[in-house]
Amino acid sequence: MHDRVKRPLFTVVIPTRNRPEYLLDAVASTCKQTFDDWEIVLSDNSDPEIAAENQIAIEAIKDARIRYVRPPSFLPMADHWEWAFGQTRGQYVGVLTDRMALRLYALERLASTIRRRRPTAICYQGQNAQDLPRYRSIRTNRHSGTEREISSTSKLQEFSRGEMKKDSPRGLNSFIRADVIDGIRQKRGKLFGGLAPDYFLTFVLMDHVETYVSLELPLLVVQGEHLSNGKAISTGNSNAATTEFLSLVQREQSEFLKFGPIPGDTSLLPNWILREYVAVASESTTGKFAPILPESFYKETVKYAVNLANSGNLSSAARKTLDAYAREHGLSTLDIPSNSERRVSEDAISGGAAILTVRRWYEALMLRLRLKRTVSGKDLPSVLARDCDVSRHQVIRMKKSDPRVTAGATT
């Protein structure tokens, strides 16, 4: 990392590749924070013509805290994140991908915990925005804001059973202390690897620290879910980015496919996640990583598959892979229902501007009357601004920690 002569509390790393339609929302959500001790490292891995447009748009913001950087050549995702983290100067470093945004009071709330607890890492929850043309909406925050100190060993045991709760730090839902990052790099040589760099970082971090803090607040907002590689892989509905990603994996990173509960599989997201677990475990000397339990992994992955089937999104490849896994390990095959008929929003079908305008007015009225918690608008920046007006005062005054929790407590 760079010499931290003047070290902001936060570095927000925004790695981007060919998503200019979402990128400025991610940047704006940091620029408009209620807390101002931060820097952005915007690392642009886009094709040259898109990168040129991005750079012009970022320079027009005229904020010295934003540093636009570009790797010397195209890099695979894990290598790109590694390179971008090498440009940071903050005391705590996290990732905000180009289709994510921070709630505008997020850094203020995180800074409060950091000043009191100085955690090795702090993670938080996320929320998907409803995402239609000319319409975005999110739910306002009415969560407890409970802080829990979680044992990394206990968390790794959960992963070995196939349990994948959302209270583990993955870089893109967390900030990690810079000296911890430096220590990992000195020990392992890198932070990121594998095919899912966010989860690779989770397991590298769990291997390195004893505890971290989980904040039960949805401070992260995700849009453009249809562009998610994870969703596309599990549903079998590939988009252009996913096709490019899978082609790159087969061409340049196929050695990583040998890892995981189901070597070679590319159809099940839980297998992609635990592939990173196995990859990190293969190089660990701490004894923290228990072997993955086939029966537990199968049961938990079937739960995931059932949820996809109930929404009409489970791919046939995922079904076949799970059946083959059960047979291979002598497990009783669990029932997975047929795909339900997919429900498509009438707004998405019609694209009617008048319908969406009325909907926004109605939701604003219900919010004012405290009969509904939805904040909506034409785009995500306007939604985040309204959400901040509604939620910030309540969130900052929430109980800041759970007195029942002690250091080393588990989930």
N, C-alpha and C positions, 0 to 999 in steps of 0.2 A: 504493500500500500504506500501511498505518497506520504511524505513527511507531514505530520499533522501539526503544523505550527499554529494555525487557526482552525480549531476543530469544532465544527457544528455538532450539536447533540445527535442529529440524525443525518444519515445519507440515504436518500431514496434512489435506488438504482432502477432505472426504467429501460430494460432491454426491449428493443423493438425490431420487428421484421415485417415490412410490407403491410402495415395496418394503419395508414395515415388517417383513416376515418375515425379511429378510436384514440389514437395517440394523444391528441391535444386535450382530450377529456382527462386522461391520466395525469398529464402535466398540470392542468388547471386545478385538479383536486389537491395537489401539493402546494401550488402557488397561493391558493386561497385559504390555507390553514389558519386557524386561530392562534397558532403557535409558530413563531418565525425563525427559530434556530435550526435551520436545515439547509441541505444542499441537494440538488438533483444531479445525478450522473445519467444522462440520456445516451445510451450506447446504441448506435444505429447499425444494425446488421442487414439493412434493407438492400434491395437492388439499387444500382447507382442513380437511376432517374427518380425513384421514390425518395432515396436518401437526400438528394438535392432539394426536393420540395420540403421534406421534413426540416432540414437545416434552416431554410429561409423562414419557415413558420416559427421555429423556436427562437431564432434571433430576433424576430419581430416582437417577442414578448418583452425583451429588454430587462431581464432580471439576472443580475450577476451571480445569483446563487444557482443558476442552471448552467451546467457544463455539457455541451454537446460534444460527444466523442464518437469515433468510428474506428472499428478494428481495421488493421491493415489489409485484411482480406476476409471473405466470407468464412464464418466459423459455425460448426454444429452448435446446438443449443447449449450443451454443458460447457464447451470451450468458450462460447460467447459470454456466458454468465461469469465464468472464471476470469476472463479478461476484464470485464466490466467492474468486478469487485476489486480488481487491482488498481482502479482509478479513484477509489473512495478516500475520503478524509474524515468521515464522521466518527463519533464515539460509539454509535450504534448504527448498523447497516442492515437494510432490508430491500426486498425486491417488490416493485409494483409493475406487473406486466402491462403491456400497452392496451389491454382491454379491461383493466381494473382501475378502480379509483378509491381514494381514501375519503371517508366521511370527514367533513371539514374541521371537526374537533378531535380527530383521531390522534394527532401528534401531541396535542395538549393533554389528552387523557393518558397517553403512554408515558409522557414526560413525568407526570405525577407519580406513577409507579416506579419509574426508573430512579427518580431522585430519592425515593424512600427506601427502595430495596436493592438497587444496583444489581439486577438479575443478570445471569449469563446470557439469557435470551428471554424475550417476552413475545408470546403469540396471542392471537385474537381471532375472533370468528369472522366469517364472511356471509354475504347475502347476495343472491342473484337479483338483479333488476329485471322487472318485466320489460321486455325489449321489443317494441313494435315501431314501425315507421312513424316518425313524428310523435312518439310517446315513450316515456320511461316512467317507471314508478318503483318506489321502495317503501318498506314499512319503517315507521319511526322507531327509535330505540326506547324500549321500556324494559330493558333487561337489568338484572341485579348489579352487573359490573363486578361480580365476585372475582377475586384473585386467588389462584391456587398454586402452590409450589408443588411441582410434580417430579417424582423420581424418574430419572431416565431409565434405570434398570427395569422398573415396573412397566414403563411405557413400552420398552422393547419386548417384554414378555407378552403384552397385549398383541403386538404385531406378530409374534411367533404363533399366536392362536388365530391369526387372520382377522383380528379386531382392529378396525381402522377408524378410530374416533377422530374428531376434528380439533383436538386440543394438543396437537404436536406441531412444533415450529418447522416450517418448510421454506423459510426465506420470504416467500410471497405472502405469508400471513403472519409475519413476525419481524422483529429486529434483533440482531445478535450483536453482542458487545465486541468491539473491534479487537481487543486483546485476545478474546477467545478465538476469533477468526485467525489472527496471527499465529496463535498457538497450534491450531489445527493445521495450518499450512506448513509450519515448521516441522510438525510431526509426520504428516502424510504427504506433503508436497502440493496438495490441492484441496479445494472445498467441494468441487463438483465433479461428477463423472456419470457413467451409465447412460441410460436413455430417458430418465425422468429426473432431471437435476434437482428439482425441488425436494423430492423424497430422498435422493442420494444425500443431500445436505442434512435432512432430518436424521438419518442414521449415523452419518459422520459426527454430527453434533451430539447425539445421544451417547456415542462411544467416548466422547471427549469430556462431557460435563456430568456432574452428579444430579443436578436439578435445574429446572427452568420454571418460569412463571407463565401460567395461562390466564388470560383475562377473558371473562365470559361477556364479551360485548361484540356485536357484529360491526366492526369498524371498517371492514373492507366490502366494497360493492363491485360485483362482477357483471359486465354486460357482454354482448356478443357470444352467448353460450354456444351458438351454432358453429362457432369457429374453434371450439375446444377440441384439441387432439384427443383428450381422454374420452370425451363423449363420443366423438366420431369413431374411435377405435372400438368402443363397447357396442355401439349400435350398428356398426358396419356401414354407416352413412358417411363416407369419406368426403371431405372437402379438399380444395386445392392444397391448402397448407398441410393437411394430414397426409395426402398422397406424396407430397414432397418429403415430409418427415419420414414416412415409412420407406420410401425409396432410398433416402440417405442412410437409414439404419441398415438396410439390407446390403447396401454398397460399401459402407465405410465403418459401420459399428456392429456388424453381425456377431462379433465375439461376445457381446453382452447378452445376446439372446440365449446363451447356454445357461444363464443364471435363472433363479426363480423356482417356485414350486412346480411350474409346468414349463420346462425348457423349450424354447422355440415358439411358444404361443404368442400371438399378437392380438388376440380377440378379447381378453378379459383384463379390465383395468386393475383389479386387485392383484393379478399376477404381475402386471407391470410394476406396481408399487413394491411388492415383495421381491421382485427381481433386484431392486436396489438394496433391500435388506440383505439378501444373500451375497451380493457383490461386496458390500462393505464388510459383512461378517467374515468373508473369506480372507480379508487382510487384517482383521482385528486380533489383538492379543490381550484384550481386557477380560474376556470370558463373559461379557454381558449378553451375547447373542445366543439364545436358545435355538435349537433346531425347530423348523416350522412343523407344526403338528398337522399331518394330512387331513384327519377327520375334522378338526376345528376349522382349518382353512377351507375345506370343501363346504361345510355348513355355512360359514360366513359369506363365502362367495355365492352360494346359492341364494342367500337372502338378497344380495346385491342384484343377482340375475332376476329374481322375482320382481323386484321394484322396477327394473327396466321393462320386463314383460308387461307389468300392469300399466305402464305408460306407453306400451306399443313399440318399444325401442330395443328389444333384445335381438341380437343378430343370431342367425342360424349357426354360425361358426362358434359362437360362445356356448350355445347349447351342446353342440357335439363335443367341444373340448371338455366341458364339465362331465358329461356322461363317460367319456374316455378316462378321465381322471379317477372317477369313482370306481370304474372297473379295474383300473391298474392297481389301485390301493385296496381292493376288496371291500369297498364301502357300499352300504345300501344306497341305491339311487333315490334322491329326493325329487319330489314332483315340482316341476316348473311350469306354470300355466302358459297357455298360448298367449301370444301378444294381444293385448286389448286393442280395440279400435282407437286410433289416435284422435285426440280432440284438438281441433284447430280453432283458435280464437276467431270469432266473427269479425273482430276489428282487423285481424291479420288478413282475412280473406278479402274483405271489402276495401281495406286501406282507406276508409272514409274519414276525411279530415273532420267533418262535422261531428261524427260519432265520437271521435277522440276528444274534440274540444269540449263537448257536453260532459264527457266522462271526467275530464280534468276539473271542470267547474263543480261537478257533483262531489268529487273526492275532496276538493278544497273546502266545500261547505261542510261535509261530514267531519273533516278534521277539525274545523273551527268549532263545531258543536260537540267535539270529542266523542263522536259516534263511530268513527273509523280511523285507522292509523296509517292510511296510505298517503304518501306524498308523491305527486305526479307533476309532469311537465313535458315540454316538447323535446327536451334533451337532458342528458345526465347532469351537466353543470347547473342548470336551473333547479333540478330536483335536489341536488346536494345543498344548494343555498337555502332552499325552503326547509329542508330537513334540519339544517344547522340552527335556523331560527326556532324551530319547534323543539328540538331534542337537546341542544347543547347545555342549556341551563340545568336541565334535569340530570343529564349524564355526569357533569362535572361535580355535582353535589351528591352523587350516589355514594353509598358506603364503599370506602376505598379498599377494604380487604375483609376477608372472612376471619374473625378472631379464632375460629375453631381450627384453622389450618396451621400447621407448624411445618418447619423446614423438613423436607424429605417426605412429606405426605404424598400419597398416591391418589389416583383417581378411583 
